Amino acid sequence: MTKDRLLTPPQVATRLQVNERTVTQWLRKGHLRGFKIGKEWRVSLVDLETFLDASANIPPSPDRPAHENGGGD
């Protein structure tokens, strides 16, 4: 199991300013990697950052880590 903090779909939705249903659809379709614990989904911060990097229209600059290119807290 990952040592990263795990987020719920509502927390991911709030961070991305999208509907919770959208996050759940991304998880079900495999667009966003997540863990199903019982009936509940969880998403690690690393997986969320990877999803955002893959969704960007311009790849991150090679001289700066992705989280410094506007993708992190």
Secondary structure, DSSP 8 states (H G I E B T S, - for coil): ---S-EE-HHHHHHHHTS-HHHHHHHHHHTSS--EEETTEEEEEHHHHHHHHHHH-SS---TTS-GGGTTT--
